Amino acid sequence: MTDCKPLTTTTAVTQAVSPSDQPYENPTQYRRLVRALQYLPITRPDLSYAVNHLCQFMHAPTTDHWGLLKRVLRYVKGTLDCGLRLSASASSAIHAFSDSDWAGCPMDRKSTSGYAVFLGSNLISWLSKKQRTVARSSTEAEYKALADISAEVTWIVSLLRELGLHSGILPPYVFHARTKHVEIDFHFVRDKVAAGDFIVNFVSTKDQLADIFTKPLPGPRFVALRDKLNVATHHPCA
């Protein structure tokens, strides 16, 4: 793959109508490369969704999964100089974005959660992860993602308070769905809001930064969100 043609995105928006179930001939090679890729999202949030997706097929990769892996390598080839930019920020307020792709997995219909947490202008925590159980509605999927980010921000605020760095400003969350009904399992989020620990706001799809952690995106959209996550280089990534 040293001389491969670079790509501008990690995953394709369109999927094969009839995905192949033919086992990949060298599953050890697949697993070795995916394990190596797992280190990159530590400083490359733009790779989180793709790498998480590849990790789900470590037990029995197919030829299609090998093709997806090679696509990620082609993207990495074209963005070798990219990395997460951290800079001095005038604000120490925490704000976070949460999103989910309801029933996005065609095999088990589980949803994918994604979030991004900012301290001032700097991205400090992010996640792309398939939910453990099947959500019966988009509302349920959204609240599962919101519960994940609530737990993460609670921990971050606790850590900052111990360090004497917490500003005392309530962390605002933004998420994709206008939610009216809450399952009993997700009262954790409601209790946090009722206690004044969090402020939850709606954000449009256009401004949803966590979108990059939940689904494949077209090239322009992917690059725009990557830039907003502060993945940068001294010259254009693409």
C-alpha positions in Angstrom: 0.0 0.0 0.0 3.1 2.3 0.0 2.3 3.6 -3.5 -1.5 3.4 -3.3 -3.8 6.2 -4.5 -4.9 8.3 -1.5 -8.6 8.8 -0.7 -10.3 11.8 1.0 -12.7 9.7 3.3 -12.3 6.6 5.4 -15.5 4.9 4.4 -17.8 4.8 1.4 -21.3 6.3 1.7 -22.8 3.6 -0.5 -22.7 -0.1 0.4 -22.8 -3.2 -1.7 -26.4 -4.4 -2.4 -25.2 -8.0 -1.7 -22.2 -8.0 0.6 -19.8 -10.9 0.2 -19.7 -13.5 2.9 -16.5 -15.1 1.4 -13.9 -15.4 4.2 -10.8 -13.5 3.7 -7.9 -15.8 2.9 -5.5 -14.4 5.5 -7.5 -13.4 8.7 -4.2 -13.1 10.7 -3.1 -10.3 8.4 -6.4 -8.5 8.8 -6.3 -8.7 12.6 -2.6 -7.5 12.7 -3.4 -4.4 10.6 -6.6 -3.6 12.5 -4.7 -3.9 15.8 -2.1 -1.5 14.5 -4.8 1.0 13.4 -6.3 1.0 16.8 -3.5 3.3 18.0 -4.2 6.0 15.5 -7.6 7.3 16.9 -5.7 8.3 20.0 -4.7 11.5 18.1 -6.9 11.1 15.0 -10.6 11.3 15.9 -11.4 11.3 12.2 -10.4 7.6 12.1 -12.6 6.6 15.1 -15.7 5.4 13.2 -13.8 3.5 10.5 -11.5 1.7 13.0 -14.3 0.8 15.4 -16.2 -0.6 12.4 -13.3 -2.8 11.3 -12.7 -4.1 14.8 -16.2 -5.6 14.8 -15.1 -8.2 12.3 -11.9 -9.4 13.8 -13.3 -12.9 14.5 -14.2 -13.7 10.9 -13.3 -11.1 8.3 -14.6 -11.4 4.7 -13.2 -10.1 1.4 -15.4 -7.1 1.8 -13.9 -6.3 5.2 -10.5 -6.5 3.7 -11.5 -4.0 1.0 -12.8 -1.6 3.8 -9.5 -2.0 5.6 -7.5 -1.1 2.5 -9.7 2.0 2.0 -8.8 3.2 5.5 -5.1 2.6 4.6 -5.5 4.7 1.5 -7.1 7.5 3.5 -4.2 7.3 6.1 -1.7 7.5 3.1 -3.2 10.8 2.1 -3.3 12.3 5.6 0.0 11.2 7.1 0.7 14.8 8.3 -2.6 15.3 10.0 -3.0 15.3 13.8 -5.1 16.7 16.6 -4.3 20.3 17.2 -4.2 21.6 20.8 -3.9 25.3 21.4 -4.3 27.9 24.1 -8.0 28.7 24.7 -9.6 31.8 26.2 -12.4 29.7 27.6 -12.3 26.7 30.0 -16.0 25.9 29.5 -17.0 22.3 28.6 -19.4 21.7 25.7 -20.2 18.4 24.1 -21.9 16.9 21.0 -23.8 13.6 21.0 -25.4 11.7 18.1 -26.5 8.2 17.1 -27.2 6.4 13.9 -30.4 4.4 14.6 -30.3 0.7 13.5 -27.3 1.5 11.3 -25.8 -2.0 11.3 -27.5 -4.1 8.6 -26.6 -7.4 10.4 -28.0 -6.9 13.9 -29.7 -3.5 13.6 -27.8 -2.1 16.5 -27.2 1.7 16.6 -23.9 3.5 16.7 -23.2 6.2 19.4 -20.8 9.0 18.9 -19.8 12.0 21.0 -17.2 14.8 21.1 -16.3 16.8 24.2 -14.5 20.1 24.0 -12.7 22.0 26.8 -12.7 25.5 25.5 -11.8 25.2 21.8 -9.9 21.9 22.2 -11.3 18.5 21.6 -10.4 16.4 24.7 -12.6 13.3 24.5 -14.4 11.4 21.7 -16.1 8.1 21.1 -17.5 6.0 18.3 -19.1 2.7 19.5 -21.8 0.3 18.6 -24.6 0.2 21.2 -24.9 -3.1 23.2 -28.6 -3.5 22.7 -31.0 -2.9 19.9 -32.9 0.4 20.2 -36.6 0.2 19.4 -36.7 3.8 18.3 -34.5 6.7 17.2 -35.4 8.4 20.5 -34.1 5.4 22.5 -30.8 5.3 20.5 -30.3 9.1 21.0 -30.8 8.7 24.8 -28.4 5.8 25.0 -25.8 8.1 23.3 -26.7 11.0 25.6 -26.3 8.7 28.7 -22.8 7.8 27.5 -21.7 11.4 27.1 -23.3 12.3 30.4 -21.2 9.8 32.2 -18.0 11.0 30.4 -18.6 14.7 31.1 -19.4 13.9 34.8 -16.0 12.2 35.0 -14.2 15.1 33.2 -15.8 17.7 35.5 -14.8 15.7 38.6 -11.2 15.5 37.4 -11.1 19.2 36.6 -12.5 20.1 40.0 -9.8 18.0 41.7 -7.2 19.9 39.7 -8.8 23.2 40.6 -9.5 24.0 36.9 -13.3 23.7 36.7 -14.9 27.0 35.7 -18.2 26.3 37.3 -20.1 26.9 34.0 -22.7 24.2 33.2 -21.7 22.0 30.3 -24.1 22.3 27.4 -24.8 19.2 25.3 -26.2 19.2 21.9 -27.9 16.2 20.3 -29.7 15.3 17.1 -33.3 14.4 18.1 -36.1 16.4 19.6 -37.0 14.0 22.3 -40.4 13.7 24.0 -40.4 10.3 25.6 -37.8 8.8 27.9 -37.4 5.2 28.8 -37.0 4.5 32.5 -33.4 3.3 31.9 -32.4 6.8 30.9 -33.6 8.8 33.9 -29.9 9.3 34.6 -29.8 12.0 32.0 -33.0 13.6 33.2 -31.8 13.7 36.8 -28.6 15.4 35.7 -30.5 18.1 33.9 -33.0 18.5 36.8 -30.1 18.9 39.2 -28.7 21.7 37.1 -25.5 19.7 36.2 -26.1 19.8 32.5 -27.9 21.9 29.9 -29.2 19.9 26.9 -29.9 21.7 23.6 -31.0 20.7 20.2 -28.6 21.1 17.3 -29.4 20.8 13.6 -27.8 18.1 11.4 -25.7 20.7 9.7 -24.0 21.7 12.9 -23.8 18.2 14.5 -20.0 17.6 15.0 -20.6 14.1 16.4 -22.0 13.0 13.0 -18.5 11.9 11.9 -18.5 9.3 14.7 -21.7 7.5 13.7 -21.9 6.9 10.0 -20.1 7.1 6.6 -20.2 10.7 5.2 -19.7 12.3 1.8 -16.2 13.8 1.2 -17.1 17.5 1.7 -19.1 16.8 4.8 -16.4 14.5 6.2 -13.6 17.1 5.6 -15.7 20.0 7.1 -16.3 18.0 10.3 -12.7 16.9 10.5 -11.6 20.5 10.4 -14.0 21.4 13.2 -12.6 18.7 15.4 -9.2 20.4 15.1 -7.6 17.7 13.0 -5.1 19.8 11.1 -1.7 19.9 9.4 0.6 22.6 8.0 -0.8 22.0 4.5 -4.2 20.6 3.3 -4.9 17.1 4.6 -6.4 16.0 1.4 
